Amino acid sequence: MRQWTVDAFASAPFKGNPACVVEPLAAWPEAAWMQALAAENNQAETAYLLTTQDPARFGLRWFTPALEVPLCGHATLAAAHVLFAELGLAADKVTFDTLSGPLTVVRQGDRYEMDFPANAPKQTTIPDGLVEALGAAPTEVWAGSYLVAVFDSEAAVRGLKPDLAAVEKIAGEATGGRGNISVAALADAGSPHDVVSRFFAPGSGIPEDPATGSAHCILSPLFAAKLGRADLRFHQAYPGRGGDLNCEHRGDRVLLRGQAVTVVESRLRL
Protein backbone atom coordinates (compact mmCIF):
# COMPACT_ATOMS: atom_id res chain seq x y z
CA MET A 1 0.00 0.00 0.00
CA ARG A 2 1.52 3.30 -1.09
CA GLN A 3 1.33 6.68 0.61
CA TRP A 4 2.48 10.13 -0.43
CA THR A 5 3.29 13.23 1.61
CA VAL A 6 2.28 16.36 -0.26
CA ASP A 7 2.93 20.00 0.62
CA ALA A 8 -0.36 21.71 -0.22
CA PHE A 9 -0.87 25.42 -0.93
CA ALA A 10 2.84 25.49 -1.73
CA SER A 11 4.85 26.20 -4.88
CA ALA A 12 8.03 24.58 -3.50
CA PRO A 13 8.93 21.80 -1.05
CA PHE A 14 8.79 22.49 2.69
CA LYS A 15 6.21 25.24 2.31
CA GLY A 16 2.43 25.16 2.74
CA ASN A 17 0.79 22.37 4.70
CA PRO A 18 1.87 18.70 4.55
CA ALA A 19 -0.77 15.99 4.22
CA CYS A 20 -0.41 12.24 3.82
CA VAL A 21 -2.51 10.60 1.10
CA VAL A 22 -3.07 6.85 1.05
CA GLU A 23 -3.54 5.25 -2.37
CA PRO A 24 -7.20 4.59 -3.37
CA LEU A 25 -8.73 1.56 -1.66
CA ALA A 26 -11.60 -0.69 -2.74
CA ALA A 27 -13.31 -0.51 0.68
CA TRP A 28 -13.03 1.70 3.74
CA PRO A 29 -10.79 0.23 6.46
CA GLU A 30 -11.98 0.31 10.05
CA ALA A 31 -12.12 3.86 11.36
CA ALA A 32 -9.86 2.88 14.26
CA TRP A 33 -7.19 1.72 11.80
CA MET A 34 -7.41 4.96 9.82
CA GLN A 35 -7.14 6.95 13.04
CA ALA A 36 -4.13 4.91 14.16
CA LEU A 37 -2.30 5.51 10.87
CA ALA A 38 -3.09 9.24 11.05
CA ALA A 39 -1.61 9.32 14.55
CA GLU A 40 1.45 7.44 13.30
CA ASN A 41 1.89 9.88 10.40
CA ASN A 42 1.49 12.80 12.84
CA GLN A 43 0.71 15.29 10.08
CA ALA A 44 -2.19 17.72 10.31
CA GLU A 45 -4.24 15.38 8.10
CA THR A 46 -4.10 11.94 6.55
CA ALA A 47 -6.47 11.53 3.57
CA TYR A 48 -8.05 8.22 2.53
CA LEU A 49 -9.52 7.60 -0.92
CA LEU A 50 -12.19 5.11 -1.98
CA THR A 51 -12.54 4.01 -5.60
CA THR A 52 -15.93 4.08 -7.35
CA GLN A 53 -17.21 2.90 -10.72
CA ASP A 54 -16.47 6.39 -12.06
CA PRO A 55 -12.69 6.77 -12.57
CA ALA A 56 -12.93 10.51 -11.81
CA ARG A 57 -14.97 10.14 -8.59
CA PHE A 58 -13.70 8.99 -5.20
CA GLY A 59 -14.79 8.77 -1.63
CA LEU A 60 -12.60 10.93 0.61
CA ARG A 61 -12.15 11.03 4.39
CA TRP A 62 -9.76 13.09 6.51
CA PHE A 63 -8.20 12.28 9.89
CA THR A 64 -6.05 14.47 12.11
CA PRO A 65 -3.80 12.69 14.63
CA ALA A 66 -6.73 12.94 17.07
CA LEU A 67 -10.03 12.65 15.17
CA GLU A 68 -11.90 12.47 11.87
CA VAL A 69 -12.93 15.91 10.58
CA PRO A 70 -15.86 16.91 8.34
CA LEU A 71 -13.89 19.19 6.01
CA CYS A 72 -10.23 19.70 5.13
CA GLY A 73 -8.98 21.88 2.30
CA HIS A 74 -5.27 21.16 2.14
CA ALA A 75 -5.70 17.37 2.30
CA THR A 76 -8.31 17.57 -0.48
CA LEU A 77 -5.82 19.49 -2.58
CA ALA A 78 -3.15 16.91 -1.72
CA ALA A 79 -5.48 14.04 -2.66
CA ALA A 80 -6.27 15.62 -6.03
CA HIS A 81 -2.58 16.25 -6.65
CA VAL A 82 -1.77 12.58 -5.99
CA LEU A 83 -4.49 11.43 -8.38
CA PHE A 84 -3.41 13.80 -11.16
CA ALA A 85 0.36 14.00 -10.71
CA GLU A 86 1.28 10.63 -9.22
CA LEU A 87 -1.40 8.24 -10.51
CA GLY A 88 -2.02 9.86 -13.91
CA LEU A 89 -5.77 10.49 -13.65
CA ALA A 90 -6.84 11.25 -17.22
CA ALA A 91 -9.41 13.94 -16.45
CA ASP A 92 -9.45 17.68 -15.85
CA LYS A 93 -11.79 17.43 -12.84
CA VAL A 94 -12.20 15.01 -9.96
CA THR A 95 -15.18 14.77 -7.60
CA PHE A 96 -14.88 13.66 -3.99
CA ASP A 97 -17.81 12.37 -1.92
CA THR A 98 -17.22 13.59 1.64
CA LEU A 99 -18.91 14.32 4.94
CA SER A 100 -19.40 17.87 3.60
CA GLY A 101 -21.05 16.67 0.39
CA PRO A 102 -19.55 16.43 -3.10
CA LEU A 103 -16.40 18.51 -3.56
CA THR A 104 -14.77 19.10 -6.95
CA VAL A 105 -11.17 19.89 -7.84
CA VAL A 106 -10.24 21.19 -11.28
CA ARG A 107 -6.69 21.07 -12.64
CA GLN A 108 -5.59 24.49 -13.94
CA GLY A 109 -2.06 24.26 -15.30
CA ASP A 110 0.29 24.19 -12.31
CA ARG A 111 -2.43 24.82 -9.75
CA TYR A 112 -5.76 23.37 -8.61
CA GLU A 113 -9.16 24.96 -7.98
CA MET A 114 -11.40 23.48 -5.29
CA ASP A 115 -15.13 24.21 -4.97
CA PHE A 116 -16.08 24.24 -1.27
CA PRO A 117 -19.13 25.32 0.74
CA ALA A 118 -18.88 28.86 2.08
CA ASN A 119 -19.16 29.27 5.84
CA ALA A 120 -20.15 32.92 6.26
CA PRO A 121 -19.61 33.89 9.92
CA LYS A 122 -21.60 36.13 12.20
CA GLN A 123 -20.08 38.76 14.47
CA THR A 124 -20.06 37.82 18.11
CA THR A 125 -18.78 39.05 21.46
CA ILE A 126 -15.24 38.29 22.56
CA PRO A 127 -15.46 35.03 24.54
CA ASP A 128 -14.21 34.94 28.10
CA GLY A 129 -10.55 33.98 28.20
CA LEU A 130 -9.82 34.60 24.52
CA VAL A 131 -7.65 37.68 25.03
CA GLU A 132 -5.60 35.89 27.69
CA ALA A 133 -5.33 32.74 25.53
CA LEU A 134 -4.09 34.63 22.48
CA GLY A 135 -2.00 37.10 24.46
CA ALA A 136 -3.51 40.07 22.60
CA ALA A 137 -6.92 41.67 22.13
CA PRO A 138 -8.64 41.41 18.73
CA THR A 139 -10.72 44.24 17.34
CA GLU A 140 -13.54 41.88 16.31
CA VAL A 141 -14.55 38.25 16.77
CA TRP A 142 -16.68 36.29 14.31
CA ALA A 143 -18.11 32.78 14.59
CA GLY A 144 -18.62 30.15 11.93
CA SER A 145 -17.54 26.55 12.35
CA TYR A 146 -14.40 28.12 13.88
CA LEU A 147 -13.91 31.38 15.73
CA VAL A 148 -12.18 34.18 13.80
CA ALA A 149 -10.32 36.85 15.77
CA VAL A 150 -9.63 39.92 13.61
CA PHE A 151 -6.65 42.11 14.50
CA ASP A 152 -5.73 45.61 13.41
CA SER A 153 -2.36 44.77 11.84
CA GLU A 154 -0.39 42.05 10.11
CA ALA A 155 2.34 42.42 12.75
CA ALA A 156 -0.15 41.59 15.50
CA VAL A 157 -1.12 38.33 13.76
CA ARG A 158 2.47 37.32 13.05
CA GLY A 159 3.57 38.13 16.59
CA LEU A 160 1.00 36.02 18.46
CA LYS A 161 2.34 33.42 20.90
CA PRO A 162 -0.84 31.86 22.25
CA ASP A 163 -1.33 29.67 25.29
CA LEU A 164 -2.54 26.59 23.41
CA ALA A 165 -3.86 24.85 26.53
CA ALA A 166 -6.08 27.89 27.08
CA VAL A 167 -7.06 28.09 23.41
CA GLU A 168 -8.24 24.48 23.56
CA LYS A 169 -10.90 25.41 26.13
CA ILE A 170 -12.52 28.21 24.10
CA ALA A 171 -15.53 27.67 21.85
CA GLY A 172 -17.63 30.83 22.03
CA GLU A 173 -20.36 30.58 19.38
CA ALA A 174 -18.31 28.45 16.97
CA THR A 175 -20.43 25.59 15.65
CA GLY A 176 -17.48 23.21 15.24
CA GLY A 177 -16.56 22.89 18.89
CA ARG A 178 -13.83 24.27 21.09
CA GLY A 179 -10.18 24.92 20.47
CA ASN A 180 -10.15 25.98 16.80
CA ILE A 181 -9.38 29.67 16.29
CA SER A 182 -8.39 31.54 13.13
CA VAL A 183 -6.70 34.92 13.52
CA ALA A 184 -6.48 37.38 10.64
CA ALA A 185 -5.72 40.95 9.61
CA LEU A 186 -5.49 42.98 6.44
CA ALA A 187 -2.02 42.66 4.94
CA ASP A 188 0.41 45.55 5.04
CA ALA A 189 0.24 48.08 2.22
CA GLY A 190 2.33 46.95 -0.74
CA SER A 191 2.09 43.28 0.22
CA PRO A 192 1.38 40.70 -2.51
CA HIS A 193 -1.47 39.47 -0.29
CA ASP A 194 -4.76 41.00 0.82
CA VAL A 195 -5.12 39.15 4.13
CA VAL A 196 -2.68 37.45 6.50
CA SER A 197 -3.89 34.75 8.88
CA ARG A 198 -2.90 31.94 11.23
CA PHE A 199 -4.90 28.99 12.59
CA PHE A 200 -4.56 27.46 16.06
CA ALA A 201 -6.36 24.11 16.39
CA PRO A 202 -5.45 22.24 19.59
CA GLY A 203 -9.10 21.18 19.74
CA SER A 204 -8.44 19.09 16.62
CA GLY A 205 -5.08 17.79 17.82
CA ILE A 206 -3.10 20.37 15.83
CA PRO A 207 -1.23 23.09 17.77
CA GLU A 208 -0.95 25.38 14.72
CA ASP A 209 -1.91 24.48 11.17
CA PRO A 210 0.32 25.77 8.35
CA ALA A 211 -2.38 26.29 5.67
CA THR A 212 -6.07 25.64 6.29
CA GLY A 213 -8.59 25.45 3.46
CA SER A 214 -11.62 25.05 5.72
CA ALA A 215 -10.71 28.21 7.65
CA HIS A 216 -10.67 30.15 4.39
CA CYS A 217 -14.26 29.08 3.74
CA ILE A 218 -14.96 31.45 6.65
CA LEU A 219 -12.29 34.07 5.95
CA SER A 220 -13.21 34.42 2.27
CA PRO A 221 -16.82 35.63 2.73
CA LEU A 222 -15.79 37.71 5.78
CA PHE A 223 -13.04 39.68 4.02
CA ALA A 224 -14.84 39.76 0.67
CA ALA A 225 -17.55 41.74 2.47
CA LYS A 226 -15.00 43.96 4.22
CA LEU A 227 -13.04 44.74 1.05
CA GLY A 228 -15.96 44.81 -1.39
CA ARG A 229 -14.56 42.27 -3.83
CA ALA A 230 -14.89 38.53 -4.18
CA ASP A 231 -11.41 37.48 -5.34
CA LEU A 232 -8.74 37.78 -2.63
CA ARG A 233 -5.18 36.64 -1.99
CA PHE A 234 -4.51 35.08 1.42
CA HIS A 235 -1.25 34.20 3.14
CA GLN A 236 -1.34 31.90 6.15
CA ALA A 237 1.72 32.96 8.11
CA TYR A 238 2.77 29.79 9.89
CA PRO A 239 6.30 30.52 11.20
CA GLY A 240 8.95 29.06 8.92
CA ARG A 241 6.56 27.75 6.24
CA GLY A 242 3.57 29.79 5.17
CA GLY A 243 0.89 28.88 2.65
CA ASP A 244 -0.69 30.87 -0.18
CA LEU A 245 -4.33 30.65 -1.25
CA ASN A 246 -6.35 32.53 -3.82
CA CYS A 247 -10.01 32.51 -2.72
CA GLU A 248 -13.09 33.63 -4.62
CA HIS A 249 -16.39 33.96 -2.77
CA ARG A 250 -19.39 32.98 -4.90
CA GLY A 251 -22.58 33.06 -2.85
CA ASP A 252 -22.80 29.83 -0.89
CA ARG A 253 -19.54 28.51 -2.34
CA VAL A 254 -15.85 29.43 -2.14
CA LEU A 255 -13.30 28.63 -4.85
CA LEU A 256 -9.93 27.83 -3.26
CA ARG A 257 -6.91 27.87 -5.58
CA GLY A 258 -3.37 26.76 -4.88
CA GLN A 259 -0.42 24.61 -5.85
CA ALA A 260 0.98 21.38 -4.41
CA VAL A 261 4.31 19.53 -4.37
CA THR A 262 4.98 15.85 -3.61
CA VAL A 263 7.88 15.50 -1.15
CA VAL A 264 7.72 11.83 -0.07
CA GLU A 265 6.55 8.56 -1.61
CA SER A 266 6.47 5.63 0.80
CA ARG A 267 5.18 2.08 1.11
CA LEU A 268 3.20 0.98 4.14
CA ARG A 269 4.08 -2.52 5.41
CA LEU A 270 0.55 -3.22 6.55
N, C-alpha and C positions, 0 to 999 in steps of 0.2 A: 504494500500500500504506500503510495507516494504522498508527499506533503511538500508544499512550497511556503516560504516566508516572503512576503511581498511588502515593500514599503509603499503605502498608498498616500495619495495627495502629495507626491514627491516626484521631482524631475531627475533625481540622482539618488544613488544609494545612501543609506543612513540619514535620510531626511523623512519627513512625513510621519506616518503611523504604521508600524509593522503589524501584519496579521498573518496567521497561519491558515492555509487553505488545504484541506484534505481532498484527494482526488474523488471524483464522483462515484457514489456507491449505489448499488441496486436496491438497497433497503436501509432504513434508518437503523443504526446501532442503538443499543440501550442508552437512554439519556445519561445514566450514571457513568457509562464508559466515555461518552462524549465529554462530560464534565471533567472526568479524570484526565483525559488527554489535554483538555484546555488548561487545566491546572499544571500539568507537566510542561506544556509549552510556555506557560507563564507570559504570554503576550496579552495585550489588551483584549484581543478576540481570536478565537479559532472558528473558522467557517467550515461547515459541512454541506456537501452538495449531494442531491439525490437525482438520479437520471429519470427521465420520463420517456414516453413514446415520441415526443417531439425533441429532435436533437438540439433545438435552440431554447429549450425550457427546462428548468431544473428546480427542484426543491432546495431551499437554503435555510439553514439555521445557524445562529451565532451564540457562542459561549465565551464569557469572560472566564478568568480563573476561578470565579466564585459562583456564577449563575448564568442561566440562559437569559438572553435579552430579546425584547420584541422588535428592535430595530437597530441596525448598525450600518453606518455609511461606509466607513473605510474598509471593512471586511467584505462588503458587497462589491466595492470597487476592486479589491484584491481578488475576489472570486471571479469576477468578469475578466480581469487581466489574465488569470491562470487559464481560463477557458480559451480566450482568444490567442494569447501570446505563447502559452506553453503547450496547450493541447490542440491548437489549430482549428478552433471552431470556425466553420465556413459560413458565417452569417455576419451581418452588420449590427444585429441587435439580439440580446439575450433577455429572456424573461425569467424572473425568480418568483416562486410561490413561497411566501413567508408569513410569519405571524402578523405582519403589518399589511397583508394583501399582496397582490402582484406588483413587483418592482421591475422596471426595465432599465437596461444599460445599453447605450448605443456607442459604438466605436467611432471616434472622430479623429482620424489621423493618429497623432501620438497621445491623445487624451481620450477620456471616456465621459459620457454624460449620463447621469442617473436621474430617474424621475421618481421623486419621493413625495409622500404626503406632507403638506405644510402643517406646522404646529404653531399657529399664531398665538402668542401669549397675551395675558391680561396683566395690567399693572396691579401691583399689590403692595402692601406695607412691608417694611423691612422686618423680617422675622427676628424674634428674640435670639440673641447669641450670634447672629450673622456677622456683625461688625467685628466682634471679638475673634470669631473663627477665621475670618479673612485677614484680620489685622489692619483693616482700613474700611472707611465708610463709603459705600456707593452712593451715587446721586439718585438712582432709581433701582427698583427691583421689580421684575416681571416673572410671571409663572406660566409655564406650559408643562410639558412632561418633566422638564427640569426647571430649576430656578435660574434666572439670569440677573446678575448684578451688573449694572451699568456704571462705569466710572467716567470721570471728567477728562482723563488723559490716557494716552498710550503708555506713558511712563508708569502710571499707577497700576495698570494691568500687568505690565512686565515685572514690576517690582514686588508683587505680592508673594508673601511667604506664609501661606495659611497653616493653621493648626488643623491637620487632617482628621484627627480624632474628634475635634469639635465639629468640623464640617460634616462628618458622617452622621451626626445627630440631627441635622437641620433638614426639614422638609418644607416648611411654610405651606403654600398652596400648590406646590408642584404635584402633578397627578401621577408622576412616576416613582414616588417614594422618596425617602430621605437620602441625603449624602451625595447628590449629583448637582453641582453648581457650575454654570458657565459664567465667566466674567468677560466683559467686553467694553471697548471704548472706540470712538472714532480715531482713525489713524492720524498721525502727525501730518501737517501740511507738507506736500511734496513727496509723500510716501507713494510707492506703487500699489498700495492697498487702501481700501476705504475703511475697513474695520479690523481691529486687532483683538484677539480673544485668547482665553485659556479655558480649560475644562478640568475641574477637580471632581473625581468620581469614586471616593472611597466606599460609597454605598453600593457600588457595583464591583468592588474588589480592585479598583484601579486608582492609585493615588492621584496621578495626573495623566490625562490622555493627550497624546501628541497632536492628533488631528481627528475631529469628531464630526462625522457627517450628520448624525441625528441632532446634535446641538445646533447645527446650521439650519435645520428645518424650523427652528425657533428664531434664530438670529436673523435669518433672511427676511421673513415678513416684518420683524421688528424694525430692522434698520432700513428696509425698503420704504416703510412708512415714514421714518425719521428723515430720510434723505430725499424722498420724493422720486425715486427711480427703482426699477425692479432688478436691474442687473448690477451686482456688486462684487467686489474683490475682497476676500477675507484672508487674513493671515492668522493662523493659530500659533501663538508664540511660545510653544513648549521650549524651555531652555535647552540649547544645544542641538535642537532638531528643527522644529517648525514645519508647518504644513500649509499649503496654499490651495484655496478653493475659490472657484468662480461660481456664484449662486445667482439664480434668476427666479424671483418669486412670480408665480403664475396662479393667482387665485388660491385654490385649495391644494396646489402642488408646488414643489420647489425643484428646479433643475440644478443638480450639483455636478460641477465639472472639475476634473483633475487628472493628473497623470499617475502612473504606477511603475515600479521597478522591482523585478524579481532579484532577491539577494541570496536565497538559499533554496536548493532542491535536496530533499532528503527522502529516505525510505524508512518507514516504520516497521519494526520487527514484531508485528502483532498479528 
